[in-house]
Amino acid sequence: MTSDAHPGAPSLKERARHELRNYAIVAAYLYVCFATFMLYKSALLREEGLGLLPHGIAAIKALILGKFILIGEAAGVGTRIGRRTLLTTIATKTLLFFLLLVVLSVMEELLVGKAHGHSFAQTLADYEKHSVLEMIATCLLLLVVLVPLITAKEFSRALGPGVLTRALFGSDQGKAG
């Protein structure tokens, strides 16, 4: 639909720009978090005499999970929660997005394995090489990363388009939310 069909509605170009900006912000936030975790893990491994981890993995994971978050938002994850407090909305959406990211990440790993000629059983066997404690820690870190992201999005939604951005940065940059 064009903005002519609905006066005041954003054009396709404006919506695309808003989505791209939202994706860039989410991916940048995720990258900073993941790169920090990778740096910490690399430091620990280096103390044990092991090699450093490639930090490009943090960028790739941030881009993939950022897209998964936008897919979840487009699908309306957590929008049918009903009337609740802001705190329960944040907690529920964080948990729902966490579950979505875990499911989509597992599916992604299975598809990447399949693309590399591995069977699903082989790909799952690769996961067994990781300790349960490492997988739990990774999941908990993802959950902790989601809390501020979902909190900022929900506060922005509750305050109205652009209010949070103007309050934080003192400009009209965030009129779109």
RABELTA-V421416 format. One record per residue. RES is the residue in one small letter. PSI is psi in degrees with one decimal (none if undefined). Layout:
# RABELTA-V421416
<<RES;PSI> <RES;PSI>>
This chain:
# RABELTA-V421416
<<m;144.6> <t;168.0> <s;-15.7> <d;-34.5> <a;-36.3> <h;100.5> <p;133.6> <g;-12.8> <a;141.6> <p;146.8> <s;167.6> <l;-40.9> <k;-42.4> <e;-41.5> <r;-41.6> <a;-42.8> <r;-42.8> <h;-44.7> <e;-41.2> <l;-41.0> <r;-44.4> <n;-44.0> <y;-44.1> <a;-41.9> <i;-46.9> <v;-47.0> <a;-39.5> <a;-44.1> <y;-47.9> <l;-40.0> <y;-46.2> <v;-44.2> <c;-50.6> <f;-39.6> <a;-37.5> <t;-44.3> <f;-41.3> <m;-40.1> <l;-43.9> <y;-45.8> <k;-40.0> <s;-41.0> <a;-42.1> <l;-42.5> <l;-37.2> <r;-37.2> <e;-27.6> <e;3.7> <g;12.9> <l;162.0> <g;165.4> <l;153.3> <l;143.7> <p;123.0> <h;-8.6> <g;-25.8> <i;-37.6> <a;-40.9> <a;-45.4> <i;-46.0> <k;-39.2> <a;-42.4> <l;-42.1> <i;-50.6> <l;-32.0> <g;-42.3> <k;-39.3> <f;-38.7> <i;-43.0> <l;-36.8> <i;-43.7> <g;-41.1> <e;-43.0> <a;-33.3> <a;-6.9> <g;30.2> <v;125.0> <g;4.3> <t;-15.1> <r;25.9> <i;-30.7> <g;-177.1> <r;113.8> <r;174.4> <t;163.3> <l;-38.7> <l;-46.1> <t;-32.3> <t;-46.0> <i;-46.7> <a;-44.5> <t;-46.7> <k;-39.1> <t;-46.3> <l;-43.4> <l;-42.4> <f;-36.1> <f;-49.1> <l;-42.3> <l;-46.1> <l;-38.6> <v;-48.1> <v;-48.2> <l;-34.3> <s;-40.9> <v;-44.0> <m;-41.7> <e;-46.1> <e;-40.1> <l;-41.7> <l;-38.7> <v;-42.7> <g;-43.8> <k;-40.5> <a;-27.6> <h;9.8> <g;12.4> <h;147.4> <s;164.2> <f;-36.9> <a;-40.0> <q;-42.8> <t;-43.2> <l;-35.6> <a;-33.5> <d;-34.6> <y;-32.2> <e;-17.2> <k;-23.7> <h;145.7> <s;153.6> <v;-39.6> <l;-41.6> <e;-42.2> <m;-39.5> <i;-43.7> <a;-41.7> <t;-42.9> <c;-43.1> <l;-38.0> <l;-41.3> <l;-42.6> <l;-43.4> <v;-36.0> <v;-35.3> <l;-29.9> <v;-54.0> <p;-34.4> <l;-51.0> <i;-38.8> <t;-47.2> <a;-42.9> <k;-41.8> <e;-37.7> <f;-42.2> <s;-43.8> <r;-43.2> <a;-36.4> <l;-26.9> <g;161.8> <p;123.6> <g;-11.8> <v;-47.1> <l;-43.3> <t;-45.2> <r;-38.0> <a;-38.4> <l;-42.2> <f;-9.0> <g;31.7> <s;177.9> <d;17.4> <q;-32.9> <g;30.9> <k;-30.3> <a;-5.0> <g;none>>
